[in-house]
Amino acid sequence: MNIGQAAETTGVSAKRIRYYEQIGLLGKAKRSASGYRVFGRDELHTLSFIRRARRLGFSVPKISALLELWQDQRRSSADVKRLVETHLDELREKIGELQSMVDTLQHLADRCDGDKRPDCPILHDLERSES
């Protein structure tokens, strides 16, 4: 299977496949006699794994760690769980930060009349110093 077919099959763009290969997340693809990348079942499975991990918000370094654990049949599930729990903590922190932004923006929007007058509490709040 060539890179275009692999991209279509896995939902990972050809550009991203090349990037994953370049950074070592995906092993170097075999090449055809004419120099084109050739992907087999194992590479497609790995690409699907990477895509799913990306959709769950894992960073490239964490995906690399997950791949190592996935490929190590002697791994401890505790290692996998620890990595996921760390990721969960980070996601919860981001959710808290996003919720704080939503609350602040909602408060500002509620204070703004949204009429034709130039006075705008949203802009007044943004211009004030946070120091």
Number of C-alpha atoms within 10 A of each C-alpha: 14 15 19 14 14 23 19 11 14 18 12 18 16 16 12 12 18 16 13 17 14 12 12 11 20 18 12 16 17 12 12 10 7 6 8 13 17 16 17 12 10 9 17 17 12 18 23 18 17 23 17 14 17 14 10 11 14 20 13 15 10 16 20 17 16 20 17 13 16 15 11 10 8 8 12 10 11 9 13 14 11 11 16 15 12 11 17 14 11 12 15 12 12 12 12 12 12 12 12 12 12 12 12 13 13 12 12 17 14 12 12 14 11 12 8 7 7 7 12 16 16 16 11 10 11 10 9 8 6 6 3
